[in-house]
């Protein structure tokens, strides 16, 4: 198996308080970058919504500045920040921070920062509090494994049957959503359409975060320990799948 030919490497093996402090400082940097990415993504979502509600929806894509800026913030900037954050911090810590995007998006919408001001009722404020509470609980009480650059483990997990099932289910949900839109089973503006597309996007987001963690770990291992991931077809499959999901 090719996986046995790749050496296991760890990013940090602290044997002193200095090494331990360095480890936690890098994890903190990763968390900060993830939070910045969540904020930019929340603002980008508001830009996308503003684009659809203004007259931009009738223009060609290259004449929709709100849509272009929103897409840039949500996909490009957020992805770049996440790539670095995932390489520095465990996924169990970084992934829950994506809940901050929902909170920030709501706050931006309430302030009307993108030209669309939306009221926030008591139930929504309660939801914000529950999301923040959930993020804190997961980060404090959840698993916090040390950041490890283990190329063998990463590549072998890419073939995990659970992940493959998740890929197939997510693809089926996204495909069904687009078919429903094309045949107009799902109206363009309805609660059912919003819920269906939200579930499909959520499943894609879960896969996207996993792939970002995989690719970030492999790239970091390449730069720090010269373990080459580019010769394995799994790396290019993951990259292609990430582009498609994005």
C-alpha positions as CSV (number, residue, x, y, z in Angstrom):
1,X,0.0,0.0,0.0
2,X,1.2,3.5,-0.8
3,X,0.1,4.7,2.6
4,X,2.9,2.7,4.3
5,X,5.5,4.5,2.2
6,X,4.6,7.9,3.7
7,X,6.1,8.7,7.0
8,X,4.0,9.9,9.9
9,X,5.0,13.3,10.9
10,X,3.8,15.6,13.7
11,X,3.8,19.4,13.5
12,X,4.8,19.9,17.1
13,X,6.4,17.6,19.6
14,X,6.9,19.9,22.6
15,X,9.3,18.6,25.2
16,X,9.4,21.8,27.1
17,X,7.2,24.7,28.2
18,X,8.6,26.7,25.2
19,X,7.4,24.1,22.7
20,X,4.1,23.8,24.4
21,X,3.6,27.6,24.4
22,X,4.4,27.7,20.7
23,X,1.9,25.0,20.0
24,X,-0.9,26.8,21.7
25,X,0.1,30.2,20.2
26,X,-0.2,28.6,16.7
27,X,-3.6,27.1,17.6
28,X,-4.7,30.6,18.8
29,X,-3.6,32.1,15.5
30,X,-5.6,29.5,13.6
31,X,-8.7,30.2,15.7
32,X,-8.3,34.0,15.1
33,X,-8.0,33.4,11.3
34,X,-11.1,31.2,11.4
35,X,-13.1,33.9,13.2
36,X,-12.0,36.5,10.7
37,X,-13.0,34.2,7.9
38,X,-16.4,33.7,9.5
39,X,-17.0,37.4,9.8
40,X,-16.0,38.0,6.1
41,X,-18.3,35.1,5.1
42,X,-21.2,36.6,7.1
43,X,-20.7,40.0,5.4
44,X,-20.4,38.3,2.0
45,X,-23.7,36.5,2.5
46,X,-25.4,39.8,3.1
47,X,-23.9,41.1,-0.1
48,X,-25.2,38.2,-2.0
49,X,-28.7,38.7,-0.5
50,X,-28.6,42.4,-1.3
51,X,-27.6,41.6,-4.9
52,X,-30.7,39.4,-5.3
53,X,-33.1,41.9,-3.7
54,X,-31.8,45.0,-5.7
55,X,-32.0,45.6,-9.4
56,X,-28.8,43.7,-9.8
57,X,-30.7,40.5,-10.2
58,X,-31.7,41.6,-13.7
59,X,-28.2,42.3,-14.8
60,X,-25.5,40.0,-16.2
61,X,-23.1,38.5,-13.6
62,X,-20.2,40.9,-14.5
63,X,-22.4,43.9,-13.8
64,X,-23.4,42.8,-10.3
65,X,-20.8,44.3,-7.9
66,X,-22.6,43.1,-4.8
67,X,-22.7,39.6,-6.0
68,X,-19.1,39.6,-7.1
69,X,-17.9,41.0,-3.8
70,X,-20.0,38.7,-1.8
71,X,-18.8,35.7,-3.7
72,X,-15.2,36.8,-3.3
73,X,-15.6,37.1,0.5
74,X,-17.5,33.8,0.9
75,X,-15.5,31.6,-1.3
76,X,-12.0,33.0,-1.9
77,X,-11.1,35.0,1.2
78,X,-12.8,32.7,3.6
79,X,-11.4,29.6,2.0
80,X,-7.8,31.0,2.1
81,X,-8.1,31.9,5.8
82,X,-9.6,28.5,6.6
83,X,-6.8,26.7,4.7
84,X,-4.3,28.3,7.1
85,X,-6.5,27.9,10.2
86,X,-7.1,24.2,9.5
87,X,-3.4,23.6,9.1
88,X,-2.7,25.2,12.5
89,X,-5.6,24.0,14.6
90,X,-7.6,20.8,15.0
91,X,-10.8,20.6,13.0
92,X,-12.7,19.8,16.2
93,X,-11.9,23.4,17.3
94,X,-12.2,25.2,14.0
95,X,-15.4,23.7,12.6
96,X,-17.8,25.0,15.3
97,X,-16.6,28.5,14.6
98,X,-18.5,28.4,11.4
99,X,-21.6,29.0,13.6
100,X,-20.2,32.5,14.1
101,X,-21.0,33.2,10.4
102,X,-24.7,32.8,11.1
103,X,-24.5,35.3,14.0
104,X,-22.5,37.8,12.1
105,X,-24.7,37.6,9.1
106,X,-27.8,38.3,11.3
107,X,-26.1,41.3,12.9
108,X,-25.0,42.8,9.6
109,X,-28.6,42.3,8.3
110,X,-30.0,44.1,11.4
111,X,-27.7,47.1,10.8
112,X,-28.4,47.2,7.1
113,X,-24.7,47.4,6.3
114,X,-25.3,46.1,2.7
115,X,-28.4,48.2,2.0
116,X,-31.0,45.7,3.3
117,X,-32.1,46.2,6.8
118,X,-33.9,43.4,8.5
119,X,-35.6,43.4,12.0
120,X,-34.5,40.9,14.6
121,X,-37.1,39.5,16.9
122,X,-36.7,37.9,20.3
123,X,-36.7,34.3,18.9
124,X,-33.8,35.2,16.6
125,X,-31.9,36.7,19.5
126,X,-32.5,33.5,21.4
127,X,-31.2,31.5,18.5
128,X,-28.0,33.7,18.4
129,X,-27.4,33.1,22.1
130,X,-27.9,29.3,21.6
131,X,-25.5,29.2,18.6
132,X,-22.8,31.1,20.6
133,X,-23.4,28.8,23.6
134,X,-23.1,25.8,21.4
135,X,-19.8,27.0,19.8
136,X,-18.4,27.7,23.3
137,X,-19.5,24.2,24.6
138,X,-18.0,22.4,21.7
139,X,-14.7,24.3,21.9
140,X,-14.4,23.9,25.6
141,X,-15.7,20.4,26.2
142,X,-15.2,18.8,22.8
143,X,-12.2,16.8,21.7
144,X,-9.1,18.8,21.3
145,X,-6.4,16.6,19.7
146,X,-3.0,18.0,19.2
147,X,-2.3,19.4,15.7
148,X,-0.7,16.5,13.8
149,X,0.6,16.4,10.3
150,X,0.1,12.7,9.6
151,X,0.1,12.3,5.8
152,X,-0.5,8.6,6.0
153,X,-3.6,9.0,8.3
154,X,-5.0,11.8,6.2
155,X,-4.8,9.9,2.9
156,X,-6.2,6.7,4.4
157,X,-9.1,8.6,5.9
158,X,-9.9,9.9,2.5
159,X,-11.0,6.3,1.7
160,X,-13.2,6.1,4.9
161,X,-16.5,4.4,4.0
162,X,-18.4,6.9,6.1
163,X,-17.0,9.8,4.2
164,X,-17.7,8.1,0.9
165,X,-21.4,7.6,1.9
166,X,-21.6,11.2,3.0
167,X,-20.2,12.3,-0.4
168,X,-22.8,10.2,-2.2
169,X,-25.7,11.5,-0.1
170,X,-24.6,15.1,-0.4
171,X,-24.3,14.7,-4.2
172,X,-27.8,13.2,-4.3
173,X,-29.3,16.0,-2.2
174,X,-27.7,18.7,-4.3
175,X,-28.7,17.0,-7.6
176,X,-32.3,16.6,-6.4
177,X,-32.4,20.2,-5.4
178,X,-31.3,21.4,-8.8
179,X,-33.7,19.0,-10.6
180,X,-36.5,20.3,-8.4
181,X,-35.6,23.9,-9.4
182,X,-35.4,23.1,-13.1
183,X,-38.7,21.3,-13.3
184,X,-40.3,23.9,-11.0
185,X,-41.3,21.4,-8.3
186,X,-39.5,23.9,-6.0
187,X,-40.8,27.4,-6.7
188,X,-38.2,30.1,-7.0
189,X,-39.5,31.8,-3.8
190,X,-40.9,29.6,-1.1
191,X,-40.0,28.4,2.4
192,X,-39.6,24.8,1.0
193,X,-37.1,25.9,-1.5
194,X,-35.2,27.9,1.1
195,X,-35.1,24.9,3.4
196,X,-34.1,22.5,0.7
197,X,-31.2,24.6,-0.6
198,X,-30.1,25.3,2.9
199,X,-29.8,21.6,3.7
200,X,-27.9,21.0,0.4
201,X,-25.6,23.9,1.1
202,X,-25.1,22.7,4.7
203,X,-24.0,19.3,3.5
204,X,-21.6,20.8,1.0
205,X,-20.2,23.0,3.8
206,X,-19.5,20.0,5.9
207,X,-17.7,18.3,3.0
208,X,-15.9,21.5,2.2
209,X,-14.5,21.9,5.7
210,X,-13.3,18.3,5.7
211,X,-11.5,18.7,2.4
212,X,-10.0,22.0,3.4
213,X,-8.5,20.2,6.5
214,X,-7.2,17.4,4.3
215,X,-5.6,19.7,1.8
216,X,-4.2,22.1,4.4
217,X,-2.6,19.3,6.3
218,X,-1.0,17.9,3.2
219,X,0.3,21.2,2.0
220,X,1.6,22.1,5.5
221,X,3.4,18.7,5.7
222,X,4.9,19.4,2.3
223,X,6.4,22.8,3.3
224,X,7.5,21.8,6.8
225,X,8.6,18.2,6.3
226,X,8.9,17.8,2.5
227,X,6.4,14.9,2.4
228,X,5.1,15.2,-1.1
229,X,1.3,14.7,-1.5
230,X,1.2,15.7,-5.2
231,X,2.1,12.3,-6.4
232,X,-1.1,10.7,-5.0
233,X,-4.3,10.9,-7.0
234,X,-6.3,11.4,-3.7
235,X,-4.8,14.9,-3.4
236,X,-6.0,15.9,-6.9
237,X,-9.4,14.2,-6.4
238,X,-9.8,16.2,-3.2
239,X,-8.8,19.5,-4.9
240,X,-11.2,18.9,-7.8
241,X,-14.0,18.0,-5.4
242,X,-13.3,21.2,-3.4
243,X,-13.5,23.3,-6.5
244,X,-16.8,21.7,-7.5
245,X,-18.3,22.2,-4.1
246,X,-17.1,25.8,-4.0
